Amino acid sequence: MKWPQMLTFFGIVFALYGLINYYIIRRGLSIVSPEHKTFFLVVSIFVVVSYIAGRFLERAFPSIISTVLIWIGSFWIAFMFYFFLSLVALDLLRLMNHFVPFFPEIISKNPEKTKRFTALVIILFVFITVAGGYINTKMIVVQHYRIPIKKSAGNLKSLNIAMASDIHLGTILDSSFLEKVVDKINALNPDIVLLPGDIIDEDIGPVLRDNMGHLLESFKSKYGVYAVTGNHEYIGGVDAACNYLTSHGIKMLRDSVIKIDNAFYLIGREDIAIRQFAHKQRKDLKELLNGVDHSFPLIMMDHEPFKLNEAFENGIDLQLSGHTHNGQLWPMNFLISKIYELGWGYMIKGNTHYYVSCGVGGWGPPIRTGSRPEIVNITLVFKGKQK
């Protein structure tokens, strides 16, 4: 990403972040007693800047201080999101009541008491939602699918795939989380493990410090572990991320194709972030498949589920993607469903099957309220005539 573009992007992000927090803090000050306003303001500013400060500090001088700041800031992002939604909903109700009064008399009779009671309700709602979302991130589910493929795969009758997208290894999702993911995947006794991008969150520093490589090496499968780049590999430095993953047993498919066991092809597309961060173009899918024997099953990983028709038009049998997190924080899942043709789950189009995972990890807050974190177990059953 060029400097002018980067400055513009982060300028917009920080401005929006600042305005939302200003709105929340200003509303909070209206219910805080005068003697506590300064304390409230100092604490508020601290939690607001903690995530940004922690990320900068992590890159320059990683320490327990940067870790604590990132944890505080990550949780605040979730609190901020739900405080903002709650306050906007409240203000909309107040606006409607201004034009068409419908609030009962008890609300308007004692405005100060009503204000404090409303604030208490909102705070309880937000705390319960965030706490529940944090607990939910610990409850990884395994989604099982059995998919028939109308092709033969040499002597292979079926293929047991374990897929985990959007692991986001870093300060928040550390080695203890990765160990849990590895154990759940190994328990499936997969033939192959597929990781469709965003394995590393942003900076690779926390992954190195926590020595997560030995856990990556502990995946067990017949054909090995394959992965593609996601946008977060590019955000944190794609070459460093890919070199680290490769050195610990993960086979990176970067706009490349491999034929496995003379039975099926595995295609890995470079993430579309290559254009933004590396000023390059990824290969066209038709070009990538040049020389591929389409009579064999074609399995493709593409991190971001855009232009799903490309897989259908080029005879892909199964496309695996992630990236969306299904919004991660409810009700963002409704927005995701409008942006993507398939924002989460399974779909079939002609002979092409698709699965877009909501991910096993997540970005930012260790909170998930729009869906359960998932590992996907797909058994492909080959029903073509044997060659």
C-alpha positions, 0 to 999 in steps of 0.5 A: 500500500502506498503511503498516500493511500495508507495515510488516507485509509488510516486517517478515515479509520481513526477519525471514525473511531474517534467520533464514535468514542467521542459520542459515547464518552460525551453521553457517559459524562452526562450521567457522571456526577461532577466530582467523578467527571475527570476520573471518568474522562481519564479512564475513558481516554486510556481504554480508547487509545490502548489498542492503538498504543498497544499495537504500535508498542508491540512492533517497537518494544514488545513487552507485557505492557503492550500485551496488556494494552492490546487486551484492554483495547480489544475488549473495548472495541466490543464494548464500544460497538455495543454501547454505540448501537445501544445509544443510537437505538435510544436516540432514535426512540427519543427522536420518534417520541419527540414527533409522536409522543409515546413514552409513558408519563413515568419516563418524562416525569423524572428525567434524571432518574430515567436517564440513570436507570436507562444507563444502568440497563444499557451497561448491563446489556453490553456487559452481558453481551460481551461476556457471553461473546467471550465465552462463546469464543471458547466453544469451538464447534465442528461442522460436518459435511458429506459431499458427493463429487461426480468424478473419480479420484484414481484409487481414492474413494473418499477424502476426509478434509479438516478446514480451519480458516481465520485462526489469527494467531497473535497476542490475543489468540496464542499458543493455548488457543492453537493447541486446542485447534490442533487437538480438535483437528487431529481428533478428526483423523483427516486425510488433509488439513486446509487453512484458507488464509489469515493464519497469522493475525498481523505482526508475526512477533507474538507468534515468534515469542510464543514459539507457536511453530512447534504446534503448527508442526503437530498437525497430523494428516495423510497428505499434510497441511496446505494453506493460502495467504489471507489479507492479514498475512499481507497486513503483517508482512506476507513474506515473513509470514509465509516463510515462518509457516513453510519452515514449520510444515505448512505448504503454502500455495501461492497462485499454484496448483499441486496434484496429490496422490495422482487423485485430485488437484489442490489449487491455492489462490493468492489473496486479492490483498496482493494488489493493495499491499504488493502492487501486483496482480494475482493470476487469473483462475483460467491461467492458473488451471492451464494444463490441469486435467479437469477429469480429476477433482479440483479443490480450491482455496481462496481466502476472500469469497468474492466472484464465486462464479469464477469457480463455477465457470472454471470447473472447480468442484469445491471452493473453500474460503473464509475471511467474513467471520460472519460479521463476528459481532451481531448484527454485523452478520446481516451486513455480511449477508448483503455484501457476499453472495455466500457470507457463511455456510454451504452452497452448491452451484451446478457441480461446484460446491462452496463452503465459506467458514465463519472462522475458528479465530477472529480479529480484534476483540476475543468476542463472537456474538454472530456465530460459533467459532468453527472447524469444518470437516468435509468428507468428499465422496467420489462417484465417478467411473474409475479410470 
